């Protein structure tokens, strides 16, 4: 017997899968474009793929017998040609739990960094991709709409996503407390690796527009400077670069001190002791701690920034109950919509049944009465059918809203009107 179709989720994330396997299971846009039609053809299911750096998740809508977790796991690993000895065991949720999980993902409760701000955009991208690639996917389309609603509400109605939770974003937050805004500030990036690049993105998002890059390797330094519209200087010109900077962020792999008390004395004198904020997020540190003794210098290191992160995480964790309450509200809205979808086919068939009877009876009088009378009979019969359908439809919709409607109740109504039976 075919069971009622339902939502299913197969999740490979930082909670249950190694980084190496997550890398192997990541889906590009091109791979998703070929994978979705394949699933629709072979499993007869709607499917959406959410693939980020920390998770690859598959949301499906179809008959449960077509969506056993082991079979789908094998299907995915064969598609991606994942080899090796590591077992591929996704988290598998169905129905309400699958929807709840997606809403928690969109709200960033399931993120590695609680409250991070990228995941909602990634969920939106997946929804857009679903519509572009899969065409008609009415259930998953609506599921993602509710997930995006949940994510937006959590962000606007709680403080779950407030405050920095990474070292680079904490560096920006601390600096903003000093500057207020970065519109006129020149940001010097000492180093051109991923950490420096991430910090630059945070500064730009916070309003900074003037950048400079000092790096030992010219190609990478030039590339980062070009990306953010700044000037490149070799690391040997660090002292010169510091003379015009308002903020300097050190994020290099150097094992030696790059800025010592003697250099900062020369720099500050050349700057007429205009204030300079130094952010040293290198490990080991690139800035001598005694540099902070110089007048006008504000030095922050990793320990200072980690304290900001810990404080913000504690504040975010306090918001989890409020965020979860919002998710449950949206989940109830989703379930009400899903219950409505269960009765919509019956309502549609009932409407077609009554319309067929109406037209059959009306056609018996066609040509046997005046056009004026025929039009009046047409209008009268439409109004009568609408009234006859009112109570059965109200019964179905009312049962959905009160969550008292059972599958057998729908079956009795269908039998009473002979719906779905061969004529």
C-alpha positions, 0 to 999 in steps of 0.5 A, a space after each residue: 500500500 502506498 503511504 501518504 507522501 511526506 517531507 524527508 531530510 538526509 543531513 550530512 553536517 559538522 554534527 555527524 560527518 568529518 570535514 573530509 567527507 563533507 568536502 567530498 559530498 559538497 554540491 556545486 551549482 552544476 552538480 545540483 542542476 544534474 542531480 535534481 532531475 535524476 532524483 525526480 526521475 528515479 525516486 519520483 520525489 521533489 528534492 532540494 539541495 542545501 550545500 554549505 561549508 559545514 553541511 550538505 542536506 537533501 530535502 525531499 517530498 515523496 512516498 516514504 517507501 521510495 526514501 529509505 535512508 540507506 538507499 538514499 545514502 547509497 544513491 548520493 555516494 554513487 552520484 558523488 563517487 565517494 570512496 574510502 572506508 568511512 561510513 556514510 550515515 546521514 541524520 534522517 528526519 521525516 515530517 515535522 522533524 524534517 521541517 523543524 530542522 530546516 527552520 533551525 538551520 535558517 535561524 542559524 541555531 544549527 550553525 557551527 558558529 551560533 547566530 552566524 549571518 550567512 546561512 539565511 542567504 544560503 537557504 534563500 539561494 537554495 530556494 531560488 535554485 530549487 525554483 530555477 532547476 526543479 520547476 514545479 516543486 509546490 511542497 518544497 517551495 512552500 517549505 522553504 518560504 516558511 523556513 525563510 520566514 522563521 529565519 527572518 523572524 529570529 533575526 528581527 525579534 531576538 538578539 541571537 545574531 547580534 555581536 561578533 562570534 569570530 576573531 576577525 568579526 570581533 576585531 571589527 566590533 572592538 574597533 567600531 567601539 573606538 571609531 563609531 564608523 569607518 567611513 573616513 578610516 584607512 584600514 591596513 591589512 598586514 598579511 594577505 591570507 584567509 584571516 586577513 581577507 575575512 577581516 577585510 570583508 567584515 570591515 567593508 560590511 561595517 562601512 570601511 572603504 579605504 584599504 591598504 595591504 602590506 604583505 611579504 608575497 607580492 602576487 597575493 598582496 596585490 590580489 587582495 589590495 585590488 579586490 578591496 580597491 586599495 594600495 599594495 606595499 611590500 612588508 619591508 615598507 610596513 613602517 611607511 604604511 603605518 604612518 597613514 593608517 588609522 587601523 592596522 590588522 596583523 594576520 600573518 604567518 610570521 614567527 617574528 615580531 614585525 612591530 616593536 617599540 622603536 618602530 612605533 615611536 618613529 611612526 607615532 612621531 611622524 603621525 603627530 601622535 594621531 591615534 592608531 588602533 592595532 589588532 594583532 590576531 596572528 599566532 604567534 603575535 606580530 606586535 610587541 606588547 610594549 607597543 601599547 605604552 606609546 601614547 595614542 596607540 590602542 593594541 588588541 590581541 587574540 586574548 582580548 578578542 576571544 573575550 568579546 567572542 565568549 561574551 557574545 556567545 553567552 548572550 546569544 545562547 540566552 536567546 535560544 529559547 526565544 528563537 525556538 519559540 518563534 520556530 515552533 510558531 512558524 512550524 504550526 503555520 507550516 503544519 496547518 498549510 500541509 493539513 490544508 493541502 491534504 484536503 485540497 484534492 478532495 475539495 477540487 474533486 468535489 467541485 468538479 463533481 458538482 460542476 459536472 452535474 450542474 452542466 449536465 442538467 443545464 444542457 438539457 434546457 439548451 435551445 428549449 428556452 430563451 437566451 435570457 432564461 438560460 442565462 438566469 438558469 446558469 446563474 441560479 445553478 452556479 449559486 446553488 452548487 456553491 451553497 451545496 458545497 459550503 457545508 462539506 468544504 467548511 467541515 474539511 477546512 474546520 477539521 484541518 484548522 482544529 486538527 481533528 480531521 482524520 484520514 477516515 473522515 475524508 474517506 467517508 466524504 469521498 465515498 458519499 459523493 463517489 469521488 475517485 471512483 470509475 464511472 
